Amino acid sequence: MKKIKVFSVLALVLAVPIFIAADHVDAPGVAGSSADIADYFAFEPTPGSDHTVFIVDVQSNVLPSLTYGAFDEDVLVEINIDLDGDLVEDQVIQAIPRDGIMYFFGPFNPSSTGLSSQVAFENALGSVEISGTTAITTTTSNGVSLFAGPRQDAFYFDFNRFNEVIAPSPSDNSGFNVPGTDTFDGSNTLSIALEVPNALLGSPSAQNVIGVPVYKTWVTTNRKQ
């Protein structure tokens, strides 16, 4: 077993259907690396589906040419799922790259929780070739769909106009432009995506504001020590 300790953690409670959390450019220790969590999505692929989709975007500002950066083989991504409302992970899904392949493990009930983890080799889920310009997906024998590779950055934000509006002495106080200019258009992130049957995850204990059962879930990145 390879010991993995946390390098950077982003913890967010999500609801299903979709809740989006965006966090581009973290602390200097993770910024610009695949330990930097940019976005995390969890949602039903269709209303009332018995599957859940999880998408983790890491390393913002990957160039459209796909030549900048790659998944770091020393970074383990963990999707954590709380089933009983105590905000402690009851199920974990792991993803880690090796030689152009993304390997997935879980879902499994971890023997320990918190800020250190081990790669759960005994809970192998499946693997997929890391995509380049053409998307590659695979589906495991138990119905889990897998993907890893660069994708268009989902973050839409007029960053230049934002800086103009919040400047100490803005020359133009008219507010934001409609429509604005997407500063991140043409940039990519590195994405890890899974569609998982809920039967493999367990029953959610929470409900969203419209009464739909949801999973409480967050993602962490962990660097090998």
N, C-alpha and C positions, 0 to 999 in steps of 0.2 A: 504494500500500500504506500502511496506517495503522500506525504503530509503536505497539505495546502493550508496556508494561513491567509487571513483576509488582508488584502492590499488596499482596497477601496470599497466602501459600502454605500449603496443608495437604497433606502428602504421606503417603499410607498405602498399604501393600501389601495387596491384597485377594485373596481366593480365591473360586473358583466351584466348587460351589454357594455359597450366600450367606455373606458376611461383612459385618458392619455396623460402621460407625464413626460415632460421634456426637460432636459437638464444638459445643456451643451457647455463643454469646456469646464471641467471640474478643477480641483486643486492641482498645483504644478506637478505633483507626483504622478498623476494619471492623465493629465490633459494630452490629447493627441495620440493616445495609445489605446489598444483594445481593452484596457482596464477601465476606460472612461465610458460610463453609461450615458448615452445621449437620450434614448427614449425607451419606454417600456409600455407595451400594449397587452391587454387581456380582454377577449371578447368572444361572443358566440358567433360562429360563421354565418348562421341564419337564426332568426328569432325562434326560440324554443328548441334549438339544436341540443343534442346530447353530447356535443363535443365542445371543447374550449381551445381557442387559438392563443398562443403566447408568442410575442415578438419582442426580442431584445435588440436594440440598436446600440452599437458601441463605436467609439472613435469617430467623432464628427469631423467634417471637412476633409473627407477622402476625395481626392481629385477624380473628375469624371473619367479620366484615362485609365483608372483602376491601378495606377502604378505606385500610388502612395500608400504605404503601410500594408499590414496583413494581420490576421489573427495571431496573437502572441501565444506560443506553445506553453508558456509558463503561467498563463491566465486561465483559471477555471471560472466559468459562468454558472451560477446556481439560481434557479427559479424556486422560490420558497412559497409553500402554500400552507396556510393555517386553516384547520378544519373545525376547531372547537372554540374559537373566539378569544384565545389567550395571547394572540400575537406572537406565538412561538411556532416555528415550522413543524408541521406534521408530515408533510410530503415534500420531497426535494427532487428536482430534475437537474442534472448536471450536463454541461457541454464543454468539451476541451478539444483543441485541434492537434493533429499530428500528421506531418508530411502530406498536407493538402486534403486531409479528411477531417471532418468534424464528427467526433464520437459523442454519443449521448448515453446517459445512465439514469435509471429510475423509471417511473416515480418510485421512491422508496422512503420508508420511515427511518430518519437518521437516528443513529445510536447516541449522538451528541449534537447539541445545538449551539448557536452563538457564532463566535468570530473565528472558528477554525473548522476545517473540513478535511475529509479524505476522499479521493476519487473512489467511487463505489464500483470497482471493476466487476464485482459479483452481481451487479444489477444492470448489466449491459442492456440498453434499449435498442440501439441501432446506430448507423452511421450514414453519412452522405458526403459525396465529394464536394469540396468548397467551390462554389460557382465562380466563373469569370464573367465574360460578357453575356453568356447564355445561362439562364437559370437551370439548375439541376435539382430535382427533388426525388425523394424516395419515400416509400410507405412500408412500414414494418409489418410483420405477420399479425400483430395485434392491433393494427389500424391506426398507428401513429404516423403522420406525415412530417418529414424533416426537410429543412433547408438551411444553408449557411452561405453567405456571400455578400457582395456589395449591392446596395439598393439605393434608389433616389432618397435623399434626405426628406423625411416627412415634415420637418419643422419649417413652417411658413412664417417668415418674420421680416419686416422691413427694418433691419438693424440700423442702417444709416439714418433713416428718418427718425427712428427712436432716439438716437443720440442727439439729433438736432432739436427735438422737442424738449428733452430733459436737460439741455445745456443750461449752465448757470444764467446766461443772458441770451436766450434764443432770439435770433433775428426775425423769426417767423413764428407767431403764436397761434397759427390757424389750426394746429393739431395734425393728425395723421392724414395722409393722402388716401383717397378711396377711388380705385384700388391702389394698394401700395405696391412696392417692388420687392419681390422675394429675394432677399440677399443670399439665400441658400439654394436658389435654383441652379441645377446642374451639379451640385455637390452630392456626394454619396456618404452613406454610413455603411459599416459592416453589420449585417443583420443575421440573427439566429432566430429561426421560426419553427414552431411545432404546432400541429393540430392534434389534440389528445382526446380520446374518448373519456368522458367524465367518469365512467365506471372504473378507470385505472387510477383516478385521483381521489375518490371518496366523495361523500355528500357534503356540499357547502353548508355552513352553519349560519351564514349572514344573509341579509336581504338588502337590496338597494332601495332607493326612495319610492319606487313604484311597486315594491313587493316581490321583485324577481330574485330568486336565490342566487347568491354570488360567492365567489371565492375571495378570501383575503389573501393577497399575494404580493410579493416583492422580489426584487432581483438583487443579487450581489455579484461582484467580481472579486476573485481571490487569487493572490499571487503566490507561487510556490516558494517556500523558504528552505 
